[in-house]
């Protein structure tokens, strides 16, 4: 999976989405974001097992399609520290 996204847009989406992620250790997968890049859309899914937040972001050029589970809190912290205008997510 490879695509380029505006840093400020991603920071705003992750800051809101991380609130939907489970804070309990019931299932480790509920502490993650599912990020899917396909058909000119990046979809970020976050949830706690009962409620899910789904955000679709139109992306002009997805170089490689795919999906990945990423630790929600760690990704949110990392992206919040990036000062560049765009991020290449690979």
Secondary structure by P-SEA (a helix, b strand, c coil): ccccccaaaaaaaaaaaaaaccccccccccccccccccccbbbbbbbcccbbbbbbbbbccccccccccccaaaaaaaaaaccccccccc
